[in-house]
Amino acid sequence: MPSALPIADPAPADGLVTPGPGAGEVPFGVYVHVPFCRVRCGYCDFNTYTASELRGVRRDDYAGHAVQEIRWAAEVLDRSGVPRRPVSTVFFGGGTPTMLPADDLVMILRAIDDTWGIQPGAEVTTEANPDSVDAESVATLQRGGFTRISYGMQSAVPHVLATLDRTHDPERVPLVVDLAKEHGLDVSLDLIYSTPGESLDDWRRSLDAALASAPDHVSAYSLIVEEGTAMGRMVARGELPAPDDDLAADMYELADRTLSDAGYGWYEVSNWARLEAQGGTAEHASRHNLSYWKGHDWWGVGPGAHSAVAGTRWWNVKHPAAYANRVLAGASPAAGRETLDDETRYVERVLLAARVRGELATAELGQEARGRVAGLIARGLVDGSAAVRGRIELTLQGRLLADAVVRELLD
């Protein structure tokens, strides 16, 4: 969750939304932002805080604050006339959610279930660092209703981890993957590539190490050096080299080839899931992240968390102290909001759905955009057989140039 908040309209103190067309007809998820980290990684632009940055807020109080927002959220949606729906996915992100005791995470999850109800078979994920869980905490999470853990592995190479300011021992990753599997949890590993100083062989080593643990899901993100971060300042001063676009493309191709050969299929540009016997990725794909890309509704709980419900989008105040003051006063924690018009909805639908394999239908595109599909096929960016079936599916080259493909579809 990026630390910079958008500039938009002030959020009303009562938090009420005006339901748009079809309100309540799409699935509903909950995101819980836990903004605590032991150390701040130099590349990270997310809304996170170390102990020295909390300005008197107690980490131990966070779960209670989150529960208060959840209860208040249900009242707001009821008063707004948004139909209640059971929750289909829950995702605890951060920060490092597992900096909180596992019992606190379970308490928040129980409040979500008590408030809206959680669908049978729902996906419930928490992010974790390899050094932030143990056998007891994983067992508590599993008993409490969690179904999935996403570990921030990032790399298996010590010098790459050091550049990223990651503090965990890469040898611990297979141990915590096995720990989660022993408790019946799905496991995802998050990787980062094109870190300054990382070679193609380094990246191959990380991919091989990840696959040796046999996770259910792998995410691989190209490092973006953000202004205002410690790494951004180091790159600007010439102390670190900027990521190389050509090397990043080579790394992506290596990831896709390696993961495909190991029995994983891509379902979104940066995400691969283990293929089942019938060849699909649905069982192990991140259903919560798919809900964002498909434009479903979700309520974001916690400091800086973003929400999108019934055609209105808003985001909470960033600092845990400001957030705590708002929720304890029974006021909306939102800092700003915007109502999505038809043009914005269309742009975002194309922008996000085009990244998901087969999600965007050609019939959803405007007439001019449909006319450009043939050219994208001819240039090897869009799969022709999928287009015949009425779907937009990026080729490998198209995934490398996904932003350019989207721009062409929207121009």
Order of alpha helices (4+ residues) and beta strands (2+ residues): beta-alpha-beta-alpha-beta-alpha-beta-alpha-alpha-beta-alpha-beta-alpha-alpha-beta-beta-alpha-beta-beta-beta-alpha-beta-alpha-beta-alpha-alpha-beta-alpha-alpha
